[in-house]
Amino acid sequence: MNNHAKVFLKFIIFWKLIKENVMQIGKYTLYVVESGSFALDGGAMFGVVPKTIWSRTHKSDELNRVKIVTRNLLLVSDKKKILIDTGNGNKWSPKYKEIYGMGDDGDLLGTSLADLGFTRDDITDVWLTHLHFDHSGGATAYEGDTIVPAFTHANYYVQADNLRWARQQNERDKASYLPVNYEPLYEAGVLMENLSEDIFLDDEIEIVRVNGHTYGQQLFKISDSQNTVLFGADLFPLASLIPLPYIMAYDLQPLITLQEKKTLLKIITDEKWKIFFEHDPNHILATVKQDAKGFQIDECFNAI
């Protein structure tokens, strides 16, 4: 193949990736997987920040709820198809659908995978950032009257600290940890806790452990020599929550969250990482800058 043909082939591949809204990092192709929407109280989402400020970017409904999405990331290589988080799932009663303003999404996760040319059976690994219902709800599903793993050929991975915390079922946050989303995985022998000591999963993927939002949350840094994407989970769920004072009231240790944001945002800014937003209804990725006002969003992207 001559040089002109090589250049043309690279252009075709690059155009195809843009057209399909995917990104290549090392051996992995990254796909955006939309899995649902719901609504949470605006005051809880923005903590000490008053509504007069957060309502400029997030309009609330008559119940003071703001729209949230669940957006997942699929990493595909020759050997693996890795899904990061699974959204709310569809095991909800009408009562709780009303409380959380859930749309009638059905099996949007399965539909989104199908739109990308994949099935649930293709998934080899499911990495759960933590076991809150909006991250692990789609990990299990009904099979008749029984709840079973939703991805029958996959192993599931979570930090051991987070599984222990989820099982404690304390009064503060037991409403976020629903056993139907993870106990069937454990009983089936597919929920693995062995990421506690592993930092580098392979050449492109590194775990970033954080504890402010909940104990044992794991973010994922996906990088090669040209690009770095950080799956922000609930440390950076929305683009508007980048500034340091913006910390959710859901966080168990808000001052730990503050320190984690300070440390990571400095690296993200200096090394020009992109943050992938799991819950932002308007933005998928963003870069960050630091100015006189502190850390701010630099450029937002509505495609990966």
Secondary structure, DSSP 8 states (H G I E B T S, - for coil): --HHHHHHHHHHHHHHHHHTTEEEETTEEEEEEEEEEEEEEHHHHHTTS-HHHHTTTS---TTSEEEEEEEEEEEE-SS-EEEE---S-S---HHHHHHTT----SSHHHHHHHHTT--GGG--EEE-S--SHHHHGGGEEEETTEEEESSTT-EEE-BHHHHHHHHH--TTTTTT--GGGTHHHHHTT-EE-BTSS-SBSSSSEEEEEE-SSSTTEEEEEEE-SS-EEEE-TTTS-SGGG-STT---TT-S-HHHHHHHHHHHHHHHHHHT-EEE-SS-SS-SEEEEEEETTEEEEEEEES--
